[in-house]
Amino acid sequence: MSPSADKDAASKDVVKAAKEWREAKKRERQARDALAELVRSAVSKGILTENKVTQLTEIPRMTIRKMLGKS
């Protein structure tokens, strides 16, 4: 393979990987937003506590508090 072909192949691979990464980040944000909505609903209705959500999700309590709009 020529250096030019190597460069073209590497460029295509990097562009493809970057696109996949952006798509994965978008899915992650959507999943986080969906989880945050469920957490807000359950906690505001008194169904679950912050601590219980932390135990169930294994997500740090401060992250759960942030989902709830707390500092």
C-alpha positions as CSV (number, residue, x, y, z in Angstrom):
1,M,0.0,0.0,0.0
2,S,1.3,3.4,-0.9
3,P,1.8,6.2,1.7
4,S,-1.1,8.1,0.1
5,A,-3.4,5.0,0.3
6,D,-2.3,4.5,4.0
7,K,-3.1,8.2,4.7
8,D,-6.5,7.9,3.0
9,A,-7.4,4.7,4.9
10,A,-6.3,6.1,8.2
11,S,-8.3,9.3,7.6
12,K,-11.4,7.3,6.8
13,D,-11.0,5.2,9.9
14,V,-10.6,8.3,12.1
15,V,-13.6,10.0,10.6
16,K,-15.7,6.8,11.0
17,A,-14.6,6.4,14.6
18,A,-15.3,10.0,15.4
19,K,-18.8,9.7,14.0
20,E,-19.4,6.5,16.0
21,W,-18.2,8.3,19.1
22,R,-20.5,11.3,18.6
23,E,-23.4,8.9,18.1
24,A,-22.6,7.1,21.3
25,K,-22.3,10.3,23.2
26,K,-25.7,11.3,21.9
27,R,-27.3,8.0,23.0
28,E,-25.6,8.4,26.4
29,R,-27.1,11.9,26.9
30,Q,-30.5,10.6,25.9
31,A,-30.2,7.7,28.4
32,R,-29.0,10.0,31.1
33,D,-31.9,12.4,30.5
34,A,-34.4,9.5,30.6
35,L,-32.9,8.3,33.9
36,A,-32.9,11.7,35.4
37,E,-36.6,12.1,34.6
38,L,-37.4,8.8,36.2
39,V,-35.4,9.7,39.3
40,R,-37.0,13.1,39.6
41,S,-40.5,11.6,39.3
42,A,-39.9,8.7,41.8
43,V,-38.2,11.0,44.4
44,S,-40.7,13.8,44.1
45,K,-43.6,11.3,44.5
46,G,-41.9,9.9,47.6
47,I,-41.7,6.4,46.0
48,L,-37.9,6.3,46.3
49,T,-35.3,8.3,48.3
50,E,-32.1,9.7,47.0
51,N,-30.2,7.1,49.0
52,K,-32.3,4.2,47.5
53,V,-31.8,5.5,44.0
54,T,-28.1,5.6,44.7
55,Q,-28.1,2.0,45.9
56,L,-30.2,0.8,43.0
57,T,-28.2,2.6,40.3
58,E,-24.7,2.5,41.8
59,I,-24.5,6.1,40.7
60,P,-22.8,8.5,43.2
61,R,-25.3,10.4,45.5
62,M,-24.0,13.8,44.3
63,T,-24.8,12.8,40.7
64,I,-28.3,11.8,41.8
65,R,-28.7,15.1,43.6
66,K,-27.6,16.9,40.5
67,M,-30.3,15.1,38.6
68,L,-32.8,16.4,41.2
69,G,-31.6,19.9,40.7
70,K,-29.8,20.0,44.1
71,S,-26.3,21.2,44.8
